[in-house]
């Protein structure tokens, strides 16, 4: 089914007007040159918008992810004033998708979102949040965490609500036993949320299982031009779309790596004579994919906001030229040809590990990044800060050389030996 088949413009426009107030919604049909149907919330002619699957709403091509906000000098406290100004500037620029989570920045992310969205600002955006299964001790904690999110954000209704970070452990240990799918669908029936979905960090096989388990409205996956095989990979967007789901993509710049490329990759991108900032290359790759509804970008400064708004003004499906695709391929090859590169795709076939070592994350996401920059401090940040403890698992030093992973690896990597190399080079 075509994505536009999911859109019912007249009904949705009326519903959106009732929810968000008069003047907040512009019919796409009134906008020359746009092929979207239904309402566009917080319309700005300098922003591009895309359909969000069966939800029937249109979201800005650029979303604001509130996980990497600027911090005060103590490194622990969010700079609330600066963050609020950044969020509101993004909204003024046409962004209508604000992404936060209950555990982001120790709860500060939702609180800052609440400050930024006070008053009429809330009426101009779709706000998201997430229920973290790993801190739930009882099934009822799901509703408790949801209410905490609503209070922190200062909203009665959360537009897009996720079961956070679905992965093999959470799926088997909490999502299924605690009946979290039934619980999130009940919130939708009660009109406490508008749309139900999940964020995902695991292999494609599990992604398909999760997608097929419920009539989800949307999902959030990690994807970028380096990680075309990692987790749900390049097939994830297509599988979500054919199941009618809207698709948000996180980590478009790979936690900052693709925003500050090593010389070899930057030279590869320029080899065809095309000049773009590193971040624009990464975002354009995602916007080129028709199935991607919104690229959720963490922004740490007003300069980041202004730059991303400029890039988003040109965001369109199938926007890349053949030469640009060739340049991206050259950059990928330059990354993979780095001396010492571990040919791990992050397929997660080697998990679960008896010692809970997150092999794919350590190899594909931390160590290979380290090899191109040779920056231990940055590598330790990638390992200890960029991902939550539940996702990153145990360090390389936890490997006891049991060998269970060896037969599972499609790449035939000598995983215990490589983990020892990581431990020797990075010390964890």
C-alpha angles and dihedrals in degrees: 000000000000115000092237089059087072094060121092102183105190097048093042094049091053092047093048091049090053093049101041104027135246117313095022095096130059120193110239089221087068091058113084115229096017120117098195122115127211129026129336112207118213091003118201120175090221092061128074120223134203137193115261100217120257092347088087093219127115118229131197114263087236120057125189113235112202099205100093103044122155115275135213122248093277089066091226106072123073115237093240098186094050093044094051091050091050094049093049092047089053090051091049086053092057102267109146101170118081115181123199139146140212094248099036110126091351092299095310093109094065091043092054089046088054092052093047094048099049116134120350093353088079090057091059100058147049107236124205135194138170141230110224108216094194094071094046114108096175133022090250090063087078092069091040092056091045092055090047089055093050092051093047093049092041097232135121093210128041108206101206116023123184139197093231126240102347108202137148096280097045094043093055100032103040118000096058100032093044092045090231093164091059089046095052091046089052090055087055092049088051089051091237088124128027100209134021125215147131141238116230140212112167143071127313094252092062091042090060091048092052094046091053094047098077144004092268119185097207146342139210119223137172115248140148138150094276095048099054088136098032118111109323087357127180092328094056095076092050093047092050093048097050087053090056096252129143112235128218118184124208131198096028089168095041095248091312098313094108091046091061107035125191114249094257093058094042090051090050092053091051094046092095093049096256116134120201135142113264093247093051090055090054095047094043089055090059096041089052089065107088093208094059110098100182136003107217109211128188109223123195102184143024087253089060091051094050093047094048091048089055092050092046092054087072098040113131137149113265090013098142121096122223089256091053091051089049090052092052090051090052090052091051091051091049089054094048092046093058108125110263094016112162110224094224117142095192091243091151093219088133094063144128090057116195088230093042094242109166093221099173094047093048094048104035100032109028112021098040089050089052092053094061097044100028089212112142094185091056092046091052089049090052090052103039104030111021094063131039118251091250091057101041094047122188122346126255090263090067091071111112094188094247090150097220090129097055099078092045098056113101089198091054090231119174090236102181091051092048092049088054089053090052090050092050094048101038104023101232 
